[in-house]
Amino acid sequence: MSKIKCQCGHENPFGTVLCEACGRPLTEEAEKSQVVDMRYEGSARRSQTYNKSIIDKIWNFFSSVKVGVSIIVAVLVTSAIGTIFPQKLYAPVTSVNATDAEYLAYYEKTYSFFGTLYYKLGFYDMYNSWWFKILIGMLGTSIIIASVDRVVPLYKSLKKQRTKRHVSFMKRQRIFGEGKAADPDESLMKAEAALKEMKYNVKMEDGAILAEKNRFSRWGPYVNHTGLIIFLFGVLLRGIPGFYVDETMWIREGELRNVTGAPGYFLKSKDFKLETYTKEDANAVFGEALDRNGPIVKNFQTDVTLYKEKEGSLPGSEDLEYVKDYSIVVNKPLKFDGYNVFQMDYRLSELKSMTMQLIEKSTDKSFGEFTIELDDPKGTYELDNGAKVELLEYYADYDGIKDGEPVSKSPIPNNPAFIFKMTTPEKPKGEKSFVAIQQTLETEENAYKVKFVSADTRDISGFTIRKDKTLYILLLGGIIFMIGVIMGSYWNHRRIWIQKGADQQLLVAAHTNKNWFSLKKELNAVKDASELPAYMDRQDKESKDERQEGAES
Amino acid sequence: MAKANKKTKRLIIRAVVLILLALAIIFSIVSKDKVKVLEVGDKAPDFELVDLEGNKHRLSDYEGQGVFLNFWGTWCPPCKKEMPYIEDYYKEFTDKGVHVLSVNVGEPKLKVESFRNQYDLTFPVLIDKTKDVKEAYNIQPLPTTFLIDKNGKIVKILKSEMSKEEIKSYMESIQP
């Protein structure tokens, strides 16, 4: 593609508006304008250069700020729609592994037509929907390509800028002044000293001064974008197994089970505690509050032991080694190997064991008691006087009789039922009976029965298991993002040009990317110190609407 | 010449960047599971469980043979239905080098024993007490059956009840 050769001899890339070296306007539009657009120093966006292959076309599409802003708007709008009805995670659907149909039914029932639409379009699980991920991916692409396309030419043109700019460049600056000076050379010397005093980098050559300050603030938006990209990269890593775990599990008191999401680790729950504030340990004021509100929980705690599978042992072998004991309290998770196990939930009083006694119906004489551990019942219980009870069948969650046999609808002892065979010296052949809660069935009239005495319960702890290796990447991204914001917000890139014209003339021009007020203040100080000609701010005169050049981000 | 080189170089760089970004997007859409989930073609993870008689069974003991690995629970109706069919073909296919391992997910021994006796099951019945094997195989619904070939590779994962004919054809499919 053709280069644009400026009158000063510098070759500029295609698409350049202001010559990189001397600042002459290169397009007709720039020549006509009173004040030039200083955005990106009038340099050519890289993408503008070529537009031939399909790759270039895609590249140029993402390079456009308009496209970038449209994507941001699209993300905002869809995110807003995603908050209208609850997300899938918060939909009160009963079963743990609810099917899609159950979710559809919920949205349909609760929000009628719009609920169905919401579900069908994927808004109900927006963050996992393909279109939302594509939008975010396009946003990331746009950020990268648009930044690269701008930061490189901007860097180059700021590096190449000459001290002495062409008069046409000076004249088209927003702040410009010209006039005769008594002694231009002395003015320049004084101006140089004054500018140095104000911490400007001053270059003087060929009867011209370029004073520049805080150029680094121009990189703020790009540093900021780098932070965003690192952040998005961190989020992307969460999709790789091993980087991010967020699971839940239930564990019963006394139970030893593997830790969901943390293969090779086991937990044994020794005790779950739920403590409430008592009047004794509360002072008078809180005592009143307790009277008014009833018990208030002070502590949820699960005492656990952590075990680890021995090196080289197989799943299921239960070849475990002790790691540590710990009391998991709310906000004090059990930590191991990058995992955090949080106390999140609890259920009280699930049946653990049932104590029964065998009695003779006619006399109410007891042969003694026996206890059935519901998670591991024994087959035979020997009682006094040669009597015994055999447990023939056990139904943990009895759900009536189907097809002539009792059925259990889950392995959880919500509603235990048993088939017993009772043997006594008087009835050596034994009698059978079916015993459920508040129900006893006998095939024929029995002389003996098993009578419920008492039950023992246990609590269940609900844990959340989390592991997030991407956290530090997200943190790094966030810090870089903030550094970029601060760089661009609290410092401004200021430049002041002063040069000698013909016939004892002095020309002054100045530019900043924001905060023109401070620039003018500094320029006034220089002017006073070195008898520079008066300048004017054309935008101030032409329109009050002070245009912020913050659009660079 | 230098210009043409620069052009191709630029084109290649742009193409590579765009492809990488596209791959990142595709990856984020495809990766649904945070934990590695077993798939057909993966090596079946080895495990060691004890059967009702107290004998240890390791999956790796059956290398060179097909393994019909069935996860089940006594309370699950489809499990009850398919058990007799598995029993029917168990004998026949043992001679042909297909082994049946059935894994009960964490129920009391008494319960599993009475179930086995009720259905006269003769194949090894293992109990996964700590649910460790269940976790290793990412079992969600019961019954789930893994068909494992003689090289220890997973050939098929079945997450629903199987008919008698299906069981037969599945066993044939992993015959060494």
Interface residues (C-beta under 8 A of the other chain):
Chain A: Y50 S53 I55 D56 I58 W59 N97 N128 W130 K133 I134 I136 G137 M138 G140 T141 I144 I145 L236 R238 G239 I240 P241 G242 Y244 V245 D246 L256 R257 N258 T260 G261 P263 F266 E309 S313 L314 P315 G316 S317 E318 L374 D375 D376 P377 K378 G379 L391 L392 E393 Y394 A396 D397 V407 S408 K409 S410 P411
Chain B: K7 R10 L11 R14 A15 V17 L18 L21 A22 A24 I25 F27 S28 I29 S31 K32 D33 K34 V35 K36 P45 D46 F47 E48 L49 R58 G73 T74 W75 P77 V105 G106 E107 P108 K109 L110 K111 S114 L126 D128 K129 T130 K131 D132 V133 E135 A136 Q140 P141
